[in-house]
C-alpha cells in the first residue's frame, strides 16, 4: 500500500510539470519566401528585351504540391510566333523544393529542377534578395553555359504585375543576357 501511495505522490508531483512543458514550435515553412509567386499569371513576352525573337502570350501557374513541400509551375501558350529555330510547341516543368542538406554543398536550401520537351535539364539554386524577387541560378558544370531565371513582383494587390527573365551566360562568364522576358498580372 505504501508503494502505491509513493507512486501516486510521484505522479501528482510530476504530471503538472509535464503538462506545463512547452511544445516545440512548428518548423518555419522553408518555401514561404516564395509565396509571392503563387497563383496564375498572364505572360506576354517583351520581344525587344530578349534574343529569342519570339512573341508569345499565355499563362503560368505556381501552386503548392506534394502536400505543401514543393511548388510546381505549369504553363500554357495561347499564341506564339517565333523564328524557325524557336519551339512554339515547347512544354516544360519546374519543381521547386527545400533541402536543408544543400547548405553544406551549395550554400543554399532552396532548389528547383527544370525539365522541358527539348530535353533540357537545369538544376537551380534559389535566392530571395527581397520579399518580391526570386533568383534561380543554374548549377552548370564548368565549360557549360549558365542560366538565370528571375521572377519579380511589381506592385501589390490586384494591380500587381509579375515580371520574368530567362537569361544565359557563356561558359566561364558572369555576363548574363536575356533570352526571354515576360510580364503580366495575376489572373
C-alpha positions as CSV (number, residue, x, y, z in Angstrom):
1,X,0.0,0.0,0.0
2,X,2.8,2.4,0.8
3,X,4.3,1.6,-2.6
4,X,1.1,2.7,-4.3
5,X,0.9,5.8,-2.2
6,X,4.5,6.7,-3.1
7,X,3.7,6.2,-6.9
8,X,0.7,8.4,-6.5
9,X,2.7,11.2,-4.9
10,X,5.4,11.0,-7.6
11,X,2.7,11.1,-10.3
12,X,1.0,14.0,-8.6
13,X,4.3,15.9,-8.4
14,X,5.5,15.4,-12.0
15,X,2.3,15.3,-14.0
16,X,1.6,19.0,-13.6
17,X,5.2,19.8,-14.7
18,X,4.8,17.6,-17.8
19,X,1.5,19.5,-18.7
20,X,3.4,22.8,-18.4
21,X,6.3,21.8,-20.6
22,X,6.0,23.9,-23.8
23,X,5.8,22.0,-27.0
24,X,8.2,22.7,-29.8
25,X,7.0,25.4,-32.2
26,X,6.3,24.1,-35.7
27,X,9.2,24.5,-38.0
28,X,9.1,27.6,-40.2
29,X,8.0,26.9,-43.8
30,X,11.2,27.0,-45.9
31,X,9.1,27.7,-49.1
32,X,7.3,30.8,-47.5
33,X,9.7,33.3,-49.1
34,X,8.4,32.2,-52.5
35,X,4.7,32.5,-51.7
36,X,4.6,35.8,-53.7
37,X,4.9,33.6,-56.8
38,X,1.7,31.6,-56.0
39,X,-1.2,31.9,-58.4
40,X,-2.0,32.1,-62.1
41,X,-0.2,34.8,-64.0
42,X,-0.7,36.2,-67.5
43,X,2.5,36.3,-69.5
44,X,3.3,38.3,-72.6
45,X,6.8,38.3,-74.0
46,X,8.7,41.5,-74.4
47,X,10.4,40.8,-77.8
48,X,12.9,43.6,-77.9
49,X,14.3,42.7,-74.5
50,X,15.2,39.1,-75.3
51,X,17.3,37.5,-78.0
52,X,14.8,34.6,-78.7
53,X,12.9,36.8,-81.1
54,X,9.6,35.2,-80.1
55,X,6.2,36.8,-79.5
56,X,4.1,34.8,-77.1
57,X,1.1,35.1,-74.8
58,X,-0.2,32.6,-72.3
59,X,-0.4,31.9,-68.6
60,X,1.5,30.0,-66.0
61,X,0.5,28.8,-62.5
62,X,2.7,28.2,-59.5
63,X,1.0,26.2,-56.8
64,X,1.8,24.2,-53.7
65,X,2.3,20.5,-54.5
66,X,3.3,17.3,-52.7
67,X,1.4,18.1,-49.5
68,X,2.9,21.6,-49.5
69,X,6.5,20.5,-49.6
70,X,7.1,21.7,-53.2
71,X,5.9,24.3,-55.7
72,X,5.0,23.3,-59.2
73,X,4.9,25.5,-62.2
74,X,2.7,24.7,-65.2
75,X,2.2,26.9,-68.3
76,X,0.3,27.2,-71.4
77,X,0.8,29.3,-74.6
78,X,-2.2,30.9,-76.2
79,X,-0.3,32.5,-79.1
80,X,3.3,32.1,-80.3
81,X,5.3,33.3,-83.2
82,X,9.0,33.0,-83.4
83,X,11.9,32.3,-85.7
84,X,12.3,28.9,-87.3
85,X,14.5,27.6,-84.6
86,X,12.1,28.7,-81.8
87,X,9.9,25.8,-80.5
88,X,6.4,27.3,-80.1
89,X,5.1,23.8,-79.1
90,X,7.6,23.9,-76.1
91,X,6.4,22.5,-72.8
92,X,8.2,22.4,-69.5
93,X,8.0,21.5,-65.9
94,X,9.6,23.4,-62.9
95,X,9.5,21.9,-59.4
96,X,10.8,24.0,-56.5
97,X,11.7,22.4,-53.2
98,X,13.7,22.9,-50.0
99,X,16.6,20.7,-48.9
100,X,18.4,21.9,-45.8
101,X,21.3,19.4,-46.5
102,X,22.0,21.6,-49.6
103,X,23.5,24.3,-47.4
104,X,26.7,22.3,-47.0
105,X,27.3,21.8,-50.7
106,X,25.6,24.7,-52.5
107,X,25.3,27.3,-49.7
108,X,21.5,27.3,-50.4
109,X,18.5,25.5,-49.1
110,X,16.0,26.3,-51.9
111,X,16.3,24.4,-55.2
112,X,14.5,23.8,-58.5
113,X,14.6,21.2,-61.2
114,X,13.6,22.3,-64.7
115,X,12.8,19.8,-67.5
116,X,11.4,20.5,-71.0
117,X,10.2,18.9,-74.2
118,X,13.5,19.7,-75.9
119,X,15.4,17.6,-73.4
120,X,16.9,20.4,-71.3
121,X,17.6,19.7,-67.7
122,X,18.6,22.6,-65.4
123,X,19.3,22.4,-61.7
124,X,18.9,25.7,-59.9
125,X,19.7,27.2,-56.5
126,X,17.3,29.9,-55.4
127,X,17.9,33.1,-53.5
128,X,15.3,35.7,-52.4
129,X,17.2,39.0,-52.1
130,X,14.0,40.8,-51.2
131,X,10.4,39.8,-50.4
132,X,9.3,40.3,-54.1
133,X,12.2,38.7,-56.0
134,X,13.4,35.1,-56.6
135,X,16.6,34.4,-58.5
136,X,17.2,30.9,-59.8
137,X,20.9,30.3,-60.7
138,X,21.8,27.2,-62.6
139,X,24.4,24.8,-61.2
140,X,26.1,24.2,-64.5
141,X,29.3,22.2,-64.9
142,X,32.4,24.2,-65.9
143,X,32.6,24.6,-69.7
144,X,28.8,24.8,-70.0
145,X,26.6,27.9,-70.3
146,X,25.0,29.3,-67.1
147,X,21.3,30.1,-66.8
148,X,19.4,32.5,-64.6
149,X,15.7,32.8,-64.1
150,X,14.4,35.9,-62.3
151,X,10.8,36.5,-61.0
152,X,10.0,39.9,-59.6
153,X,6.6,41.1,-58.4
154,X,6.0,44.8,-59.1
155,X,3.3,46.4,-57.0
156,X,0.7,45.0,-54.6
157,X,-2.9,43.9,-54.8
158,X,-4.9,43.5,-58.0
159,X,-2.6,45.8,-60.0
160,X,0.5,43.7,-59.2
161,X,2.5,42.5,-62.2
162,X,4.9,39.6,-62.2
163,X,7.9,40.0,-64.5
164,X,10.2,37.2,-65.6
165,X,13.5,36.9,-67.3
166,X,15.3,33.8,-68.6
167,X,18.9,34.7,-69.1
168,X,22.1,32.9,-70.3
169,X,25.8,33.5,-69.9
170,X,28.6,31.9,-71.9
171,X,30.8,29.3,-70.2
172,X,33.2,31.0,-67.8
173,X,31.3,34.3,-67.9
174,X,29.0,36.0,-65.5
175,X,27.7,38.4,-68.2
176,X,24.0,37.3,-68.5
177,X,21.9,38.3,-71.5
178,X,18.1,37.9,-71.6
179,X,16.8,35.2,-74.0
180,X,13.2,35.8,-73.0
181,X,11.4,38.4,-70.9
182,X,7.7,38.5,-70.0
183,X,5.3,40.2,-67.7
184,X,1.6,40.0,-66.7
185,X,-0.9,40.5,-64.0
186,X,-2.4,37.8,-61.7
187,X,-5.4,36.1,-63.3
